[in-house]
Amino acid sequence: MDEKPVLHRITELVEEEHRLRAQVQAGALSAAEEQQRLREVEESLDQCWDLLRQRRAARDAGADEGNAHVRDREQVERYLQ
């Protein structure tokens, strides 16, 4: 399975994170708005990285990486709790 779409999405999210920070510095976005949106971006990034780890682990184990799936935000964010 091709990882390019997931890697592309990660790039988009990182670029959005940079744009948000620039908007706050320029005064175009409040700090509260930035924090809310950054939390959403970071959670989406965590989901993407989790999906990549699942695919790579499956591939390394000789399993079907197509069985990897995007886990819900709660599961990804609360993994260690």
N, C-alpha and C positions, 0 to 999 in steps of 0.2 A: 504494500500500500504506500502511496506517495505521501511524504511528510510535508511537501511544499505548501499545501493550503494552510496547514497548522502553523508552519514557520512564517508564512506571509501574514497570518492573523496576529501572530506575536509581534511582528514588525509594526503592523498598524497600531496595535495597542501601545507599544512603546512610544511611537510617534505622537499618539494622542496624549500620553502622559507628559511629554515634552511641551506640547502645545498648551496644555492646561497650566503648567508651571509658568510658561511665558505670558499667558493671559493674566495671571495673578500679578506678575511683576509689572505688567503694563497697566494694571488697574482695571482691566476689562472684565474681571471675574473676582468675586469675593472669595476670601479664604474658606468660608463655610461651603460655598458651591464647589470650590476646588477639592476640598476634603471629601465631600460626598461622591463626586465623580471619580476622584482618584481611587477611592475604596472600590468602586464598581470596576474600574480598569484593572486594578490589582487582583481582584477576585477572578476576573476573566482571564488574566494572564496565568494565574495559578491553575485554572482549569485547563488551559492550553498545555502548560508544562506537564500537568498530570497525564493528559492524553498522550503526549509524546513519550513519557516514561513508560506508560502501559504498553504502547506499541513496540518500543525498543526492547522492553523486557520480554514480551511475547516472541519477538523475532529472535532474540538471543537464546531463548529456551526452545526454539524450533516450533513454536506454536503459531497459530493463525493470528497475526496482528490485526486482522479485520474484526476480531472480537472485541477490541478495545473500544471504549465508548466514553463520551463526555459525562463525567459524574456531576451531580448537582453541586451547587456552590456550598451548601451546608456540609456535605460530606467532605469536600476538598478542604474547606477552611477549618473544619473541626477535626481533622485527621488525627492529630496528636493529643487531643483532649479526651 
